[in-house]
Amino acid sequence: MAFEPVSFKGKKVLITGATGLVARPLVREYGKTATVYAMARYGRAEDRRSMEEMGAIPVAADLSDESTLPAVPEDVDYVINCAVARTGKFDVDFRANADGVGFLMARCRGAAAFLHVSSTAVYEHRGHEPRKESDPLGDNHRAMFPTYSLSKIAGERVAMFAARQFCLPTTIARLCVPYGDQGGWPYFHLMMMRAGAPVDVHPDRPNYYNLLHMDDCIEKIPRLLAAATPEATLTNFAGSPRVSIEEWCGYMGELTGLKPQYADNPQAFGSLSTDLTRMEELVGKTHVDWRAGIRRMIASLAPDLLKA
């Protein structure tokens, strides 16, 4: 039986990485009922304005610099940590993606629950076999993001330690290919198709993933928070259907008339589909059909490309 969602009504919710692809829709949606503190570095004034326009309270702080964390309110009810650093510099990215998680959890140790958004990039590449939470970890994204997989693995271990140390109910969710009306990896592929550029794919085709639409992400996060425990609940977090890059690019071609081209590249990310047994026990199946989600994404961001 899936967990009932926590209620954000009248609560204080801290969302980190607030200006990013995943967090921005959360700020917009959860701000309808909660007081949302939107944490980001805010290097651009327009980002701060957009958060304020959504009714959120901007909090300027950087997980790679613990001296900025006193700006974070200590009395929040829930924390959703979506912040991530991908500078390619090991010291910077480990401070943000690992050390920073611990400092943030120490700051917010009185919260009712903490959600740490990790990534399926922590898994070792194992062909088409869906990854379970207990499967071996590895340096999956080294070719494109040299620090990413390793610093996300480190961040999970820090979150597990801090959850026990502070008795802070925590869920660690390994996210797989989020997308929606704001974009995502499929939209990046669409732009490559429009430019006539080939999409790099691993030669061991098809390249399977689990697309997670932001509507499902928004609906499931309150359930992930309800499933949090001081021992740290660990789960994959992805869309229920398994879909390949070749399938979604082919479907975008049907919708737009653009023809996808592929370039075999052994350094490209290989299949990284996930076993969702644990997730579905905790929060239930996702509901957005990936084809409907892809069509919505194109209609939102590039409506001129859709065929009549």
KOLDRENBA-597210 format. One record per residue: residue in three letters; x, y, z of N, C-alpha, C in turn. Coordinates in steps of 0.02 Angstrom, whole numbers, always signed. Layout:
  tormi    n_c1    n_c2    n_c3   ca_c1   ca_c2   ca_c3    c_c1    c_c2    c_c3
    ALA       X       Y       Z       X       Y       Z       X       Y       Z
...
END
This chain:
  tormi    n_c1    n_c2    n_c3   ca_c1   ca_c2   ca_c3    c_c1    c_c2    c_c3
    MET     +43     -60      +0      +0      +0      +0     +44     +62      +0
    ALA     +35    +106     -50     +75    +166     -56     +60    +214      +1
    PHE    +110    +253     +19    +102    +303     +72     +54    +358     +50
    GLU     +14    +382     +98     -27    +441     +85     +19    +502     +85
    PRO      +6    +551     +41     +52    +608     +37     +47    +653     +99
    VAL    +104    +682    +117    +102    +734    +168     +65    +794    +140
    SER     +37    +835    +183      +3    +896    +162     +50    +955    +171
    PHE     +55    +996    +118     +95   +1057    +121     +54   +1118    +143
    LYS     -10   +1108    +153     -53   +1166    +169     -31   +1199    +234
    GLY     -14   +1262    +229      +7   +1300    +287     +76   +1284    +313
    LYS    +114   +1242    +276    +181   +1221    +298    +235   +1264    +266
    LYS    +295   +1259    +294    +353   +1293    +266    +396   +1240    +231
    VAL    +406   +1251    +166    +442   +1203    +125    +503   +1236     +94
    LEU    +561   +1208    +106    +623   +1232     +75    +638   +1190     +14
    ILE    +647   +1222     -44    +664   +1188    -106    +731   +1217    -130
    THR    +782   +1174    -135    +847   +1198    -157    +855   +1185    -233
    GLY    +903   +1221    -262    +910   +1217    -335    +849   +1244    -370
    ALA    +819   +1295    -339    +751   +1316    -357    +743   +1340    -429
    THR    +797   +1363    -460    +791   +1389    -528    +802   +1335    -581
    GLY    +812   +1273    -560    +828   +1219    -607    +766   +1187    -638
    LEU    +780   +1142    -685    +727   +1108    -723    +677   +1072    -678
    VAL    +702   +1037    -627    +658    +997    -584    +625   +1041    -531
    ALA    +664   +1084    -500    +638   +1120    -442    +590   +1177    -459
    ARG    +600   +1210    -515    +557   +1267    -532    +483   +1249    -534
    PRO    +463   +1194    -567    +392   +1176    -565    +367   +1158    -495
    LEU    +412   +1133    -453    +392   +1117    -384    +377   +1182    -346
    VAL    +420   +1232    -356    +409   +1296    -323    +341   +1324    -343
    ARG    +326   +1321    -408    +263   +1349    -433    +203   +1312    -404
    GLU    +206   +1245    -403    +148   +1206    -382    +139   +1207    -306
    TYR    +193   +1194    -269    +186   +1189    -197    +175   +1257    -164
    GLY    +195   +1310    -199    +183   +1377    -173    +110   +1397    -171
    LYS     +67   +1356    -203      -5   +1371    -202     -35   +1359    -133
    THR      -4   +1315     -93     -32   +1299     -28     +18   +1308     +30
    ALA     +82   +1309     +13    +134   +1314     +65    +172   +1379     +60
    THR    +208   +1396    +114    +258   +1449    +111    +322   +1417     +85
    VAL    +341   +1433     +24    +399   +1401      -7    +459   +1448      -4
    TYR    +514   +1422     +24    +578   +1456     +23    +618   +1427     -35
    ALA    +633   +1469     -84    +665   +1447    -145    +740   +1463    -141
    MET    +780   +1412    -129    +852   +1422    -119    +890   +1412    -184
    ALA    +934   +1461    -200    +977   +1457    -259   +1033   +1507    -249
    ARG   +1081   +1507    -295   +1136   +1556    -290   +1114   +1625    -313
    TYR   +1065   +1628    -359   +1038   +1691    -384   +1092   +1737    -413
    GLY   +1127   +1710    -462   +1175   +1751    -498   +1141   +1800    -546
    ARG   +1078   +1786    -562   +1041   +1830    -608    +980   +1858    -572
    ALA    +972   +1924    -578    +916   +1958    -545    +849   +1931    -569
    GLU    +845   +1911    -633    +781   +1888    -660    +759   +1823    -627
    ASP    +806   +1782    -604    +787   +1720    -569    +753   +1736    -503
    ARG    +780   +1784    -467    +749   +1804    -404    +679   +1831    -416
    ARG    +672   +1872    -468    +606   +1901    -483    +556   +1846    -501
    SER    +578   +1797    -539    +531   +1743    -559    +508   +1703    -499
    MET    +552   +1693    -450    +531   +1658    -389    +479   +1699    -351
    GLU    +492   +1764    -345    +446   +1808    -310    +379   +1811    -345
    GLU    +380   +1810    -412    +317   +1812    -450    +276   +1748    -439
    MET    +310   +1693    -423    +274   +1631    -408    +252   +1628    -336
    GLY    +267   +1680    -297    +245   +1683    -228    +294   +1652    -179
    ALA    +354   +1634    -202    +404   +1603    -159    +448   +1657    -127
    ILE    +483   +1637     -74    +530   +1681     -39    +601   +1660     -60
    PRO    +636   +1700    -100    +703   +1681    -121    +752   +1678     -62
    VAL    +794   +1627     -61    +846   +1620     -11    +912   +1611     -49
    ALA    +956   +1659     -44   +1020   +1657     -79   +1070   +1618     -37
    ALA   +1087   +1558     -59   +1136   +1517     -23   +1166   +1467     -73
    ASP   +1224   +1440     -55   +1262   +1396    -100   +1286   +1337     -59
    LEU   +1266   +1276     -78   +1285   +1217     -40   +1360   +1204     -41
    SER   +1396   +1234     -88   +1469   +1225     -89   +1504   +1273     -41
    ASP   +1465   +1317      -9   +1493   +1367     +37   +1450   +1369    +100
    GLU   +1470   +1331    +151   +1428   +1325    +211   +1419   +1391    +248
    SER   +1463   +1440    +234   +1456   +1505    +267   +1394   +1542    +244
    THR   +1363   +1520    +188   +1302   +1553    +164   +1239   +1522    +193
    LEU   +1244   +1465    +227   +1184   +1429    +249   +1146   +1461    +307
    PRO   +1176   +1507    +346   +1134   +1542    +395   +1075   +1579    +364
    ALA   +1076   +1590    +298   +1019   +1622    +264    +959   +1575    +261
    VAL    +971   +1510    +270    +917   +1461    +267    +879   +1459    +333
    PRO    +812   +1467    +332    +774   +1464    +394    +779   +1394    +426
    GLU    +785   +1392    +492    +793   +1329    +527    +726   +1295    +544
    ASP    +671   +1332    +538    +607   +1306    +561    +563   +1280    +504
    VAL    +593   +1257    +449    +552   +1231    +394    +524   +1163    +413
    ASP    +467   +1146    +383    +434   +1082    +395    +461   +1027    +350
    TYR    +474   +1045    +287    +497    +995    +239    +553   +1025    +196
    VAL    +600    +982    +176    +655   +1003    +132    +655    +958     +72
    ILE    +659    +988     +12    +666    +952     -51    +731    +976     -83
    ASN    +782    +934     -79    +849    +955    -101    +860    +934    -174
    CYS    +852    +981    -219    +862    +969    -291    +927   +1001    -316
    ALA    +965   +1033    -272   +1025   +1068    -293   +1078   +1020    -318
    VAL   +1114   +1040    -369   +1168    +998    -396   +1220   +1043    -428
    ALA   +1283   +1024    -420   +1339   +1059    -453   +1371   +1012    -504
    ARG   +1383   +1039    -563   +1416   +1000    -616   +1470   +1043    -649
    THR   +1514   +1070    -608   +1567   +1114    -636   +1622   +1073    -668
    GLY   +1628   +1009    -651   +1683    +968    -676   +1744    +973    -631
    LYS   +1740   +1015    -580   +1796   +1022    -532   +1779    +979    -471
    PHE   +1820    +930    -456   +1804    +882    -404   +1795    +915    -336
    ASP   +1838    +961    -318   +1832    +992    -252   +1767   +1031    -246
    VAL   +1750   +1070    -296   +1689   +1110    -294   +1627   +1065    -292
    ASP   +1626   +1015    -335   +1566    +974    -341   +1556    +927    -282
    PHE   +1611    +903    -253   +1603    +862    -192   +1581    +906    -133
    ARG   +1605    +967    -130   +1582   +1011     -75   +1507   +1024     -81
    ALA   +1483   +1036    -143   +1412   +1051    -152   +1368    +989    -147
    ASN   +1387    +935    -182   +1344    +877    -189   +1350    +827    -132
    ALA   +1402    +833     -92   +1411    +788     -35   +1414    +826     +31
    ASP   +1468    +865     +42   +1474    +903    +104   +1413    +947    +115
    GLY   +1391    +980     +62   +1335   +1027     +68   +1271    +994     +91
    VAL   +1260    +931     +72   +1201    +895     +95   +1202    +888    +171
    GLY   +1261    +872    +198   +1267    +865    +270   +1256    +931    +306
    PHE   +1285    +984    +281   +1276   +1049    +313   +1203   +1071    +310
    LEU   +1169   +1057    +254   +1098   +1076    +247   +1055   +1035    +296
    MET   +1069    +971    +302   +1030    +929    +347   +1042    +949    +420
    ALA   +1103    +970    +436   +1117    +994    +503   +1078   +1058    +517
    ARG   +1075   +1101    +467   +1039   +1165    +475    +964   +1152    +485
    CYS    +937   +1103    +448    +864   +1090    +448    +847   +1026    +487
    ARG    +885   +1011    +538    +877    +947    +574    +809    +941    +609
    GLY    +774    +996    +619    +709    +994    +651    +651    +982    +603
    ALA    +665    +974    +538    +612    +964    +489    +576    +898    +501
    ALA    +513    +895    +478    +475    +833    +483    +501    +780    +436
    ALA    +528    +801    +378    +556    +753    +330    +600    +790    +281
    PHE    +649    +753    +255    +698    +780    +208    +701    +734    +147
    LEU    +693    +763     +87    +699    +725     +25    +763    +746     -10
    HIS    +809    +698     -19    +870    +710     -57    +862    +680    -126
    VAL    +863    +723    -178    +855    +700    -246    +923    +681    -273
    SER    +933    +616    -282    +995    +590    -310    +982    +574    -384
    SER   +1019    +527    -411   +1015    +512    -483   +1030    +440    -496
    THR    +999    +412    -549   +1017    +345    -570   +1086    +343    -602
    ALA   +1117    +401    -610   +1187    +403    -634   +1235    +371    -584
    VAL   +1211    +353    -525   +1255    +321    -476   +1267    +247    -492
    TYR   +1228    +218    -538   +1233    +147    -551   +1290    +130    -600
    GLU   +1319     +72    -590   +1366     +44    -638   +1328     +25    -702
    HIS   +1360     +37    -759   +1327     +18    -822   +1325     -58    -828
    ARG   +1265     -86    -841   +1256    -158    -844   +1209    -177    -902
    GLY   +1216    -143    -958   +1175    -160   -1016   +1102    -143   -1006
    HIS   +1058    -188   -1029    +987    -174   -1028    +952    -195    -963
    GLU    +987    -224    -917    +957    -248    -855    +933    -189    -812
    PRO    +869    -187    -794    +845    -133    -751    +881    -133    -684
    ARG    +901     -74    -660    +940     -68    -598    +895     -69    -537
    LYS    +913    -110    -488    +881    -110    -423    +923     -68    -375
    GLU    +891     -46    -322    +925      -4    -273    +987     -38    -243
    SER    +986    -104    -242   +1041    -142    -212   +1097    -158    -263
    ASP   +1090    -138    -325   +1139    -154    -377   +1203    -114    -368
    PRO   +1258    -138    -399   +1323    -104    -392   +1321     -32    -418
    LEU   +1358     +10    -384   +1365     +80    -405   +1428     +88    -447
    GLY   +1430    +142    -485   +1489    +152    -528   +1492    +222    -556
    ASP   +1546    +235    -591   +1561    +302    -619   +1529    +308    -688
    ASN   +1462    +308    -689   +1424    +300    -750   +1432    +358    -799
    HIS   +1435    +420    -774   +1432    +479    -817   +1500    +511    -830
    ARG   +1554    +474    -818   +1621    +503    -822   +1636    +536    -889
    ALA   +1613    +507    -944   +1632    +532   -1010   +1608    +604   -1022
    MET   +1548    +620    -995   +1521    +687   -1007   +1525    +732    -945
    PHE   +1512    +703    -886   +1513    +741    -824   +1560    +706    -775
    PRO   +1624    +723    -776   +1674    +682    -739   +1663    +678    -664
    THR   +1631    +727    -634   +1622    +727    -561   +1554    +701    -540
    TYR   +1508    +694    -587   +1437    +688    -568   +1421    +624    -530
    SER   +1435    +566    -560   +1416    +503    -528   +1449    +496    -460
    LEU   +1513    +510    -457   +1550    +500    -394   +1525    +547    -339
    SER   +1512    +610    -356   +1490    +657    -305   +1418    +643    -283
    LYS   +1377    +615    -328   +1309    +596    -309   +1310    +534    -263
    ILE   +1355    +487    -276   +1362    +430    -231   +1383    +455    -162
    ALA   +1432    +500    -161   +1455    +527     -97   +1398    +564     -61
    GLY   +1358    +601     -99   +1302    +637     -69   +1251    +591     -36
    GLU   +1239    +533     -67   +1193    +485     -37   +1219    +460     +31
    ARG   +1284    +445     +33   +1312    +420     +96   +1310    +474    +150
    VAL   +1323    +536    +132   +1318    +590    +181   +1246    +596    +206
    ALA   +1198    +591    +161   +1127    +596    +181   +1108    +539    +228
    MET   +1133    +479    +214   +1119    +422    +258   +1148    +433    +328
    PHE   +1209    +458    +330   +1241    +472    +395   +1202    +526    +432
    ALA   +1187    +582    +398   +1154    +638    +432   +1084    +619    +456
    ALA   +1049    +577    +416    +982    +556    +437    +985    +520    +505
    ARG   +1034    +476    +512   +1041    +440    +575   +1068    +486    +630
    GLN   +1117    +527    +613   +1149    +570    +663   +1100    +619    +694
    PHE   +1055    +647    +652   +1008    +698    +676    +938    +670    +686
    CYS    +929    +604    +677    +863    +573    +681    +813    +611    +638
    LEU    +835    +626    +577    +796    +666    +529    +767    +618    +477
    PRO    +701    +607    +477    +671    +563    +427    +689    +585    +356
    THR    +717    +539    +318    +746    +556    +253    +728    +505    +200
    THR    +715    +529    +140    +709    +485     +81    +762    +507     +31
    ILE    +796    +458      +2    +843    +470     -52    +812    +441    -115
    ALA    +799    +484    -164    +764    +463    -225    +812    +470    -285
    ARG    +825    +414    -317    +869    +413    -376    +828    +428    -439
    LEU    +835    +489    -462    +794    +516    -516    +819    +493    -584
    CYS    +772    +477    -629    +789    +454    -697    +752    +496    -749
    VAL    +788    +535    -787    +764    +574    -845    +699    +612    -832
    PRO    +702    +664    -791    +643    +708    -784    +633    +750    -847
    TYR    +571    +763    -864    +555    +805    -922    +485    +833    -912
    GLY    +467    +882    -953    +400    +910    -948    +393    +970    -993
    ASP    +345   +1012    -977    +332   +1071   -1019    +390   +1120   -1018
    GLN    +436   +1112    -971    +495   +1156    -967    +555   +1128   -1004
    GLY    +550   +1066   -1028    +605   +1037   -1065    +631    +974   -1033
    GLY    +694    +959   -1045    +725    +898   -1020    +767    +867   -1076
    TRP    +793    +808   -1063    +837    +774   -1111    +802    +763   -1179
    PRO    +739    +741   -1182    +707    +734   -1248    +704    +799   -1287
    TYR    +695    +855   -1252    +694    +919   -1288    +762    +936   -1317
    PHE    +815    +919   -1280    +883    +928   -1306    +891    +888   -1370
    HIS    +865    +827   -1370    +869    +785   -1431    +828    +816   -1487
    LEU    +771    +845   -1471    +730    +877   -1523    +767    +935   -1555
    MET    +803    +974   -1514    +841   +1030   -1542    +898   +1004   -1587
    MET    +927    +948   -1570    +978    +918   -1613    +947    +895   -1679
    MET    +888    +866   -1675    +853    +845   -1736    +838    +905   -1779
    ARG    +816    +959   -1750    +801   +1019   -1789    +863   +1047   -1823
    ALA    +920   +1041   -1789    +983   +1067   -1818   +1015   +1018   -1867
    GLY    +985    +958   -1874   +1014    +909   -1918   +1074    +874   -1890
    ALA   +1083    +878   -1824   +1141    +848   -1790   +1123    +777   -1768
    PRO   +1169    +730   -1772   +1155    +662   -1750   +1153    +658   -1674
    VAL   +1110    +614   -1649   +1104    +601   -1577   +1152    +544   -1560
    ASP   +1198    +557   -1514   +1244    +504   -1492   +1206    +451   -1453
    VAL   +1215    +388   -1471   +1185    +332   -1435   +1238    +278   -1424
    HIS   +1230    +241   -1371   +1275    +185   -1359   +1261    +131   -1411
    PRO   +1314     +98   -1436   +1303     +47   -1488   +1260     -12   -1466
    ASP   +1257     -24   -1401   +1216     -80   -1375   +1143     -56   -1372
    ARG   +1113     -51   -1431   +1044     -26   -1435    +994     -82   -1418
    PRO    +931     -60   -1401    +907      +8   -1389    +931     +34   -1321
    ASN    +931    +100   -1315    +955    +134   -1254    +895    +152   -1211
    TYR    +881    +109   -1162    +820    +115   -1122    +830    +160   -1061
    TYR    +778    +198   -1046    +774    +240    -986    +702    +239    -962
    ASN    +688    +276    -909    +619    +284    -884    +605    +358    -879
    LEU    +568    +385    -927    +550    +455    -926    +503    +470    -868
    LEU    +518    +523    -830    +475    +544    -775    +449    +614    -789
    HIS    +384    +618    -804    +354    +684    -817    +348    +723    -753
    MET    +356    +789    -757    +354    +831    -698    +286    +829    -663
    ASP    +232    +815    -698    +167    +808    -665    +169    +750    -615
    ASP    +200    +694    -636    +207    +637    -591    +256    +653    -534
    CYS    +308    +689    -550    +357    +709    -499    +323    +751    -445
    ILE    +283    +799    -465    +247    +842    -419    +200    +801    -375
    GLU    +166    +753    -406    +118    +712    -368    +151    +664    -320
    LYS    +209    +638    -338    +242    +586    -298    +285    +613    -241
    ILE    +311    +673    -246    +358    +697    -195    +326    +700    -126
    PRO    +264    +723    -117    +235    +721     -50    +229    +649     -22
    ARG    +224    +600     -65    +223    +530     -43    +293    +507     -24
    LEU    +343    +529     -62    +412    +512     -44    +431    +541     +24
    LEU    +407    +601     +39    +419    +630    +105    +383    +591    +159
    ALA    +324    +566    +144    +287    +526    +193    +323    +460    +208
    ALA    +362    +436    +159    +398    +372    +167    +465    +381    +202
    ALA    +484    +442    +219    +550    +455    +248    +558    +422    +316
    THR    +619    +398    +330    +635    +368    +395    +705    +392    +416
    PRO    +720    +391    +481    +787    +410    +504    +842    +362    +480
    GLU    +823    +303    +456    +873    +258    +426    +884    +273    +352
    ALA    +847    +321    +327    +850    +342    +256    +819    +290    +210
    THR    +760    +305    +185    +726    +264    +136    +758    +277     +68
    LEU    +780    +224     +35    +813    +229     -30    +769    +200     -85
    THR    +758    +238    -139    +715    +213    -192    +734    +244    -259
    ASN    +724    +206    -312    +725    +236    -379    +665    +282    -386
    PHE    +671    +331    -431    +616    +378    -441    +612    +393    -515
    ALA    +565    +360    -549    +562    +363    -622    +492    +349    -646
    GLY    +482    +361    -710    +418    +346    -740    +409    +271    -749
    SER    +348    +247    -739    +335    +175    -740    +352    +141    -807
    PRO    +338    +171    -865    +355    +135    -927    +429    +143    -944
    ARG    +458     +90    -974    +527     +93    -999    +525    +115   -1072
    VAL    +564    +166   -1089    +563    +195   -1156    +635    +206   -1179
    SER    +649    +194   -1242    +716    +204   -1267    +724    +273   -1299
    ILE    +786    +296   -1302    +802    +358   -1339    +776    +352   -1410
    GLU    +787    +294   -1440    +766    +284   -1509    +690    +290   -1516
    GLU    +653    +266   -1466    +580    +271   -1469    +558    +343   -1463
    TRP    +585    +380   -1413    +559    +448   -1405    +582    +494   -1462
    CYS    +641    +484   -1488    +662    +524   -1545    +620    +507   -1607
    GLY    +605    +442   -1616    +563    +422   -1671    +493    +452   -1666
    TYR    +466    +453   -1605    +399    +482   -1596    +401    +558   -1609
    MET    +453    +592   -1586    +458    +664   -1600    +464    +675   -1675
    GLY    +496    +628   -1710    +498    +634   -1783    +429    +628   -1814
    GLU    +388    +582   -1787    +320    +575   -1812    +280    +639   -1801
    LEU    +291    +672   -1744    +252    +732   -1728    +274    +793   -1768
    THR    +337    +794   -1787    +365    +855   -1817    +386    +848   -1890
    GLY    +394    +786   -1913    +421    +777   -1980    +497    +777   -1983
    LEU    +529    +791   -1927    +602    +789   -1924    +625    +716   -1921
    LYS    +680    +702   -1953    +705    +633   -1954    +766    +627   -1907
    PRO    +760    +587   -1854    +818    +579   -1810    +875    +542   -1843
    GLN    +936    +564   -1830    +996    +529   -1852   +1034    +507   -1789
    TYR   +1065    +450   -1793   +1101    +424   -1734   +1174    +412   -1751
    ALA   +1216    +423   -1702   +1287    +410   -1708   +1308    +363   -1652
    ASP   +1330    +303   -1670   +1353    +257   -1619   +1416    +284   -1585
    ASN   +1413    +286   -1518   +1469    +312   -1480   +1477    +271   -1416
    PRO   +1530    +231   -1411   +1539    +190   -1351   +1545    +231   -1287
    GLN   +1560    +297   -1293   +1565    +340   -1235   +1498    +371   -1215
    ALA   +1447    +362   -1256   +1381    +389   -1239   +1352    +350   -1180
    PHE   +1305    +382   -1144   +1272    +347   -1090   +1235    +287   -1118
    GLY   +1247    +229   -1090   +1211    +169   -1111   +1145    +163   -1075
    SER   +1108    +110   -1089   +1043     +98   -1057   +1048    +107    -981
    LEU    +999    +140    -953    +997    +150    -881    +925    +148    -857
    SER    +891     +94    -874    +822     +87    -850    +823     +62    -778
    THR    +768     +71    -743    +766     +58    -672    +711      +9    -653
    ASP    +726     -31    -603    +676     -75    -573    +635     -33    -524
    LEU    +570     -30    -535    +527     +15    -496    +484     -21    -445
    THR    +503     -83    -428    +464    -120    -379    +460     -82    -313
    ARG    +517     -59    -289    +519     -23    -225    +480     +42    -229
    MET    +491     +81    -281    +456    +145    -288    +380    +136    -289
    GLU    +357     +87    -327    +285     +78    -333    +254     +53    -268
    GLU    +293     +16    -227    +269      -2    -161    +261     +60    -117
    LEU    +306    +107    -124    +306    +167     -81    +256    +220    -104
    VAL    +255    +234    -170    +216    +291    -194    +169    +276    -251
    GLY    +168    +213    -274    +123    +194    -328    +152    +207    -397
    LYS    +116    +185    -448    +138    +194    -517    +130    +267    -539
    THR    +169    +286    -589    +159    +352    -620    +102    +347    -671
    HIS     +78    +405    -694     +17    +405    -734     +23    +439    -802
    VAL     +69    +485    -811     +73    +522    -874    +101    +477    -929
    ASP     +63    +468    -982     +86    +430   -1040    +143    +467   -1073
    TRP    +197    +433   -1088    +257    +468   -1113    +244    +502   -1180
    ARG    +202    +472   -1221    +187    +504   -1285    +149    +569   -1275
    ALA    +100    +568   -1230     +63    +630   -1215    +110    +682   -1185
    GLY    +156    +660   -1142    +203    +706   -1112    +249    +737   -1162
    ILE    +273    +697   -1210    +318    +723   -1263    +281    +774   -1306
    ARG    +219    +757   -1324    +179    +804   -1366    +169    +870   -1329
    ARG    +152    +866   -1264    +143    +926   -1225    +206    +968   -1222
    MET    +263    +934   -1214    +327    +969   -1210    +340   +1009   -1275
    ILE    +328    +977   -1332    +340   +1011   -1395    +290   +1068   -1404
    ALA    +227   +1056   -1386    +176   +1108   -1392    +193   +1168   -1348
    SER    +225   +1156   -1292    +243   +1210   -1246    +303   +1249   -1269
    LEU    +354   +1214   -1295    +419   +1246   -1307    +433   +1259   -1381
    ALA    +405   +1219   -1425    +419   +1227   -1497    +356   +1211   -1537
    PRO    +301   +1247   -1525    +239   +1230   -1559    +243   +1235   -1634
    ASP    +289   +1276   -1659    +296   +1284   -1731    +320   +1220   -1765
    LEU    +350   +1175   -1726    +376   +1112   -1754    +323   +1058   -1762
    LEU    +267   +1065   -1726    +215   +1013   -1729    +180   +1016   -1797
    LYS    +171    +958   -1827    +135    +954   -1889     +61    +967   -1875
    ALA     +27    +995   -1924     -45   +1008   -1916     -81    +942   -1907
END
